[in-house]
Amino acid sequence: MAKLEHPRYGTVSERSFPAAALADDQLPILETFKKTEVIHDFRLDGGKLTLWRPWLEADAIDVSFRSMSVTDRILYSRTIFKRLLALLQSLATGHGAPHPGNIFLVDDRDLVLVDAVFNNVVHAHESIDDATLVWLWGRRVPRGWSLRDWDRVSLVRVSTLLAQHPSTWEERLSNQDMAALCRQWVEEAVGACGPGSDDAQPLKDALPLLDRIGDEKPRPPEEILEEDLAKLERAKPGLRVLLEQDEEQLRAHAETVGSSHGQIDAQIGGWLAFHRIRRESELRALAEELLRLGLWGASRKLVAARSCIAAERVFTHHGIDRAEAGARVWLLLSENHWIDEREAARHCHTFYDELLKAGTVTMKTLAAHVTAKLEYPPDVAERLAELELERQLLGLYS
């Protein structure tokens, strides 16, 4: 979460979910949170959810645990469970991902749980980094789980990890091993409750949930990738180009759940072929080759206008709008230090008018002016001057 100065709200915390897909009942909740000033504002831009909430001057809960003794960590982790459970139960909306990045200690006394609901969006996999994933059972609330149960079992995980040495926070255990560790923490916490204490039952209620976590078998990696591909289709109806950013996200998640590079290549390749979808990298390579075919002169710097137009059509033919296609071709030209004849010709026409006002214009004087102003190679400047004078003679500007 980034701290920044908002022009309207002052110091705020900004958080983004790169590919959020809000459930039907979540947009009204966000509007309610905005009216009640839980958040200042939010924005949906395509698939991206960005929200701004009041900045909280506090430390994440794990900071204070790092300097505690073993005994204090164990005792305080039980207190944390009790207090955070009360906070979670007070949330009519549920939370979705209680972890140290959302749990803050204010003035070494008050616990604050932030960013409820926003964690419930079905978000892009890369929006949860590996360090955060250590504290979570999964990247999202699984099918078949109520938010109430998921929050409770997630809180047990956080409390259990806080009771461990901070070195154990560096590497994520399997859910089965973590469930066993959590069960041990729960049983010890129940044993520490005094006779007639009301604190034992909420802990005991978590045991069946831990059994459920431990018994769940991981889904086959290819099934998860198939689901991700289907979600991409639903998010982008009429998809004709697989953007590199989308493919990187698909591959990153597939690798996370255990797919090999060969499996990923085969599955994505088959999906592309079946749906007749082209990779962005393929289109870029084709457009670059068309630009290369249009290179002119000894310096090989000037690209003919017809080649630039053909390169843009590679993208527009596959559903990319004209402005975006032009930007992609411009980027290819820039990366290769090539010159777009169309843009250069516009500059040359301006120079022609300037020279004409000062006197007569020849191909030599115009070429020299282009070289001086734009630092183009001589052969490029001469070619542009030749084309400009030809257009003038043909009356193309009249």
C-alpha positions in Angstrom: 0.0 0.0 0.0 1.5 3.3 -1.1 1.4 6.5 0.9 0.8 9.5 -1.3 -0.6 13.0 -1.2 -3.9 13.1 -3.0 -5.0 16.5 -4.4 -8.4 16.2 -2.8 -8.0 14.0 0.2 -4.5 14.8 1.5 -2.4 12.0 2.8 -3.9 8.7 1.7 -3.1 5.0 1.3 -3.5 3.8 -2.2 -4.0 0.2 -3.1 -4.6 -1.5 -6.4 -6.0 -4.8 -7.5 -4.6 -5.3 -11.1 -7.4 -7.4 -12.4 -10.3 -7.2 -10.0 -13.7 -8.6 -10.9 -16.2 -7.4 -8.4 -19.0 -9.7 -7.3 -22.5 -8.2 -7.9 -22.9 -7.4 -4.2 -19.5 -5.7 -3.7 -20.0 -2.5 -5.7 -22.8 -1.2 -3.4 -20.6 -2.1 -0.4 -17.7 0.0 -1.8 -20.2 2.9 -2.4 -21.3 2.5 1.3 -17.8 2.5 2.5 -17.2 5.7 0.5 -20.2 7.4 2.1 -19.2 6.3 5.6 -15.5 7.4 4.9 -14.1 4.0 5.5 -12.5 4.8 2.1 -12.2 8.2 0.4 -12.8 6.9 -3.1 -12.3 4.1 -5.5 -12.0 3.8 -9.3 -12.6 0.9 -11.7 -10.6 1.2 -14.8 -11.2 -1.7 -17.1 -10.3 -4.7 -14.9 -8.3 -2.6 -12.4 -9.7 -1.6 -9.0 -7.9 1.3 -7.2 -9.0 2.6 -3.9 -7.8 5.4 -1.5 -8.4 5.3 2.2 -7.3 7.5 5.1 -3.6 7.0 5.8 -3.0 5.1 9.1 0.1 6.0 11.1 0.8 2.6 12.6 3.0 -0.5 12.4 2.0 -3.8 10.8 1.4 -6.3 13.6 4.4 -8.5 12.7 6.8 -5.7 13.5 6.3 -5.8 17.3 6.5 -9.7 17.3 10.0 -9.7 15.8 11.6 -8.4 19.0 9.5 -10.5 21.4 10.7 -13.5 23.4 9.4 -16.9 22.7 7.0 -16.8 25.7 5.7 -13.4 24.8 5.1 -14.3 21.2 3.0 -17.3 22.2 1.0 -15.4 24.8 0.4 -12.4 22.7 -0.6 -14.5 19.6 -3.5 -15.8 21.7 -4.5 -12.2 22.6 -4.3 -11.2 19.0 -6.6 -14.1 18.0 -9.2 -13.1 20.5 -9.1 -9.4 19.6 -9.0 -9.9 15.9 -11.8 -12.4 16.0 -14.0 -9.8 17.6 -13.1 -7.3 14.9 -13.8 -9.9 12.1 -17.2 -10.7 13.7 -18.1 -7.0 13.7 -17.7 -6.8 10.0 -21.0 -7.4 8.3 -19.2 -7.9 5.0 -16.4 -10.3 6.1 -12.8 -9.6 5.2 -11.3 -12.3 3.0 -7.5 -12.0 3.6 -6.5 -11.1 7.2 -2.7 -10.9 7.2 -0.1 -8.6 8.7 -0.3 -6.2 5.7 -4.0 -5.6 6.8 -3.5 -5.7 10.6 -2.0 -2.6 12.3 -1.0 -1.7 15.9 -1.7 1.9 16.7 0.2 3.5 19.6 1.3 0.0 20.7 -2.3 -0.5 22.0 -5.1 -0.5 19.5 -5.5 -3.1 16.8 -6.9 -2.0 13.4 -8.1 -4.3 10.6 -8.2 -2.6 7.3 -9.2 -3.3 3.7 -12.1 -5.6 4.3 -14.1 -6.6 1.2 -11.4 -5.4 -1.2 -9.7 -8.7 -0.5 -12.7 -10.7 -1.6 -12.4 -9.6 -5.2 -11.3 -12.3 -7.6 -8.0 -10.6 -8.4 -4.9 -11.2 -10.5 -2.6 -13.8 -9.1 0.4 -11.5 -9.2 -1.3 -9.0 -6.9 -0.3 -11.2 -3.9 3.4 -11.5 -3.6 5.2 -14.5 -2.1 6.0 -12.8 1.2 2.3 -12.1 1.8 1.2 -15.6 0.6 3.2 -17.1 3.5 0.4 -15.8 5.8 -2.5 -17.0 3.6 -4.1 -20.4 2.9 -4.5 -19.4 -0.7 -4.7 -16.6 -3.1 -8.5 -16.4 -2.9 -11.5 -17.7 -1.0 -12.0 -21.2 -2.4 -15.3 -22.5 -3.7 -17.5 -24.0 -1.1 -16.1 -21.9 1.8 -18.2 -19.2 3.6 -16.3 -16.0 4.2 -17.0 -16.4 7.9 -15.2 -19.8 8.0 -12.4 -18.6 5.8 -11.7 -15.6 7.9 -11.6 -17.7 11.1 -9.2 -20.3 9.7 -7.1 -17.5 8.2 -6.9 -15.8 11.6 -5.7 -19.1 13.1 -2.9 -19.3 10.6 -1.8 -15.7 11.2 -1.9 -16.2 15.0 0.1 -19.5 14.7 2.8 -17.9 12.6 3.1 -14.9 14.9 3.8 -17.4 17.7 6.7 -18.9 15.7 10.2 -17.5 15.3 10.3 -14.8 12.6 12.6 -16.9 10.5 9.7 -19.3 9.8 7.9 -16.4 8.1 10.3 -16.6 5.2 9.1 -19.8 3.5 5.6 -21.0 3.0 4.7 -24.5 4.3 2.2 -26.7 2.5 -1.4 -26.3 3.6 -1.3 -29.8 5.1 1.9 -29.1 7.2 0.6 -25.6 8.2 -2.8 -27.1 9.3 -0.9 -29.5 11.6 1.1 -26.6 13.1 -2.1 -24.6 13.5 -3.8 -27.5 15.2 -1.0 -27.7 17.7 -1.2 -24.0 18.4 -5.0 -24.2 18.9 -4.8 -27.2 21.3 -2.1 -25.5 23.4 -4.2 -22.3 23.4 -7.3 -24.2 24.5 -5.3 -25.9 27.2 -4.2 -22.5 28.5 -7.7 -21.3 28.9 -8.9 -21.3 32.5 -11.9 -23.4 33.7 -15.2 -21.9 32.5 -13.4 -19.5 30.1 -15.4 -18.3 27.1 -12.1 -18.1 25.1 -11.8 -21.9 24.5 -14.9 -22.4 22.3 -13.9 -20.0 19.4 -10.6 -21.9 19.3 -12.3 -25.3 19.2 -14.6 -24.1 16.4 -11.5 -23.7 14.2 -10.4 -27.4 14.5 -12.9 -28.8 11.9 -11.9 -26.0 9.6 -8.2 -27.0 9.9 -9.2 -30.6 9.3 -10.9 -29.5 6.1 -7.9 -27.5 5.0 -5.6 -30.4 5.7 -7.8 -32.9 3.8 -8.2 -30.8 0.7 -6.3 -32.2 -2.2 -4.7 -29.6 -4.6 -6.4 -29.3 -7.9 -4.5 -30.5 -11.0 -2.4 -27.6 -12.4 -3.8 -28.0 -15.9 -7.4 -27.6 -14.5 -6.3 -24.3 -12.9 -4.8 -23.0 -16.1 -7.9 -24.0 -18.0 -10.0 -22.0 -15.6 -7.7 -19.0 -15.9 -7.9 -19.1 -19.7 -11.7 -19.3 -19.5 -11.7 -16.3 -17.1 -9.6 -14.3 -19.6 -12.1 -15.1 -22.3 -15.0 -13.9 -20.2 -13.1 -10.7 -19.2 -12.3 -9.9 -22.8 -15.1 -10.9 -25.1 -14.1 -11.3 -28.7 -10.4 -11.7 -27.7 -8.2 -11.9 -30.8 -4.8 -11.1 -29.3 -3.1 -12.6 -26.2 -1.3 -9.7 -24.7 2.2 -10.3 -23.3 1.1 -9.1 -19.9 -1.8 -11.5 -19.8 0.4 -14.4 -20.9 3.0 -13.6 -18.2 0.3 -13.7 -15.6 -1.1 -17.0 -16.9 2.4 -18.5 -16.9 3.3 -17.2 -13.5 0.2 -18.7 -11.9 0.6 -22.0 -13.7 4.2 -22.3 -12.5 3.1 -21.5 -8.9 0.6 -24.3 -8.9 3.1 -26.8 -10.3 2.8 -26.8 -14.1 6.0 -27.4 -16.1 7.1 -25.1 -18.9 6.3 -27.8 -21.4 2.8 -28.3 -20.0 2.2 -24.5 -20.0 3.4 -24.1 -23.6 1.3 -27.0 -24.9 -1.9 -25.9 -23.1 -1.7 -22.2 -24.0 -0.6 -23.1 -27.5 -3.6 -25.4 -28.0 -6.0 -22.8 -26.6 -4.6 -20.2 -29.0 -4.9 -22.5 -32.0 -8.5 -23.6 -31.1 -9.7 -20.0 -30.6 -7.6 -18.6 -33.5 -6.0 -16.1 -31.2 -2.6 -14.6 -32.0 0.1 -13.8 -29.5 1.1 -10.1 -29.1 4.7 -11.1 -29.7 3.8 -12.7 -33.1 2.1 -9.5 -34.2 4.9 -7.4 -33.1 7.4 -9.6 -34.9 5.4 -9.4 -38.1 5.0 -5.7 -37.9 8.7 -5.2 -37.3 9.5 -7.3 -40.4 7.1 -5.2 -42.5 8.9 -2.1 -41.2 12.3 -3.6 -42.0 11.1 -4.3 -45.6 10.4 -0.6 -46.0 13.8 0.6 -45.0 15.3 3.0 -47.6 18.7 4.3 -48.5 22.3 3.5 -47.4 21.8 4.4 -43.8 18.8 2.1 -43.5 17.1 4.5 -41.2 14.0 5.8 -43.1 10.9 3.5 -43.2 8.6 4.1 -46.2 5.1 5.3 -45.3 3.4 2.3 -46.9 5.4 0.0 -44.6 4.4 1.9 -41.5 0.7 1.7 -42.6 1.0 -2.0 -43.2 2.6 -2.5 -39.8 -0.3 -0.7 -38.1 -2.8 -2.8 -40.1 -1.3 -5.9 -38.5 -2.6 -4.7 -35.2 -5.9 -3.2 -36.3 -6.8 -6.3 -38.2 -6.7 -8.2 -34.9 -9.0 -5.9 -33.1 -6.6 -3.3 -31.7 -7.8 0.2 -32.2 -6.0 2.6 -34.5 -4.5 4.8 -31.9 -3.1 1.9 -30.0 -1.8 0.3 -33.2 0.0 3.6 -34.1 1.5 3.7 -30.6 2.8 0.1 -31.0 4.4 0.9 -34.4 5.9 4.1 -33.0 7.5 2.0 -30.2 9.0 -0.4 -32.7 10.4 2.5 -34.7 11.9 4.0 -31.6 13.4 0.7 -30.4 15.2 0.3 -33.7 16.1 4.0 -34.1 14.1 4.1 -37.4 12.4 7.1 -38.9 8.7 7.2 -39.9 8.6 8.7 -43.3 5.1 10.2 -42.6 6.2 12.1 -39.5 9.5 13.2 -41.1 7.6 14.4 -44.2 5.4 16.6 -42.0 8.6 18.2 -40.6 10.1 18.6 -44.0 6.9 20.3 -45.3 7.2 22.8 -42.4 10.8 23.5 -43.3 9.9 24.0 -46.9 7.4 26.7 -46.0 10.0 28.4 -43.7 12.6 28.4 -46.5 10.1 29.6 -49.1 9.3 32.7 -47.0 13.0 33.5 -46.8 13.6 33.0 -50.6 13.8 30.2 -53.1 13.9 26.5 -52.1 16.1 23.9 -53.8 16.5 20.2 -53.0 20.0 20.9 -51.7 19.0 23.7 -49.4 15.9 21.8 -48.1 18.0 18.7 -47.4 20.6 20.7 -45.6 17.9 22.3 -43.5 16.5 18.9 -42.6 19.9 17.6 -41.6 20.6 20.7 -39.5 17.2 20.7 -37.7 16.6 16.9 -37.2 20.1 15.5 -37.4 19.0 12.9 -40.0 21.6 11.1 -42.1 22.3 12.9 -45.5 20.6 10.2 -47.6 17.4 10.4 -45.5 17.4 14.2 -45.7 17.8 14.1 -49.5 15.1 11.6 -49.8 12.7 13.7 -47.8 13.6 16.8 -49.7 13.0 15.0 -53.0 9.6 13.7 -51.9 8.6 17.2 -50.7 9.5 18.9 -53.9 7.8 16.2 -55.9 4.5 16.8 -53.9 4.9 20.5 -54.5 5.3 20.0 -58.3 2.3 17.6 -58.4 0.2 20.1 -56.5 -0.6 17.7 -53.7 -0.9 20.5 -51.1 -3.3 22.7 -53.1 
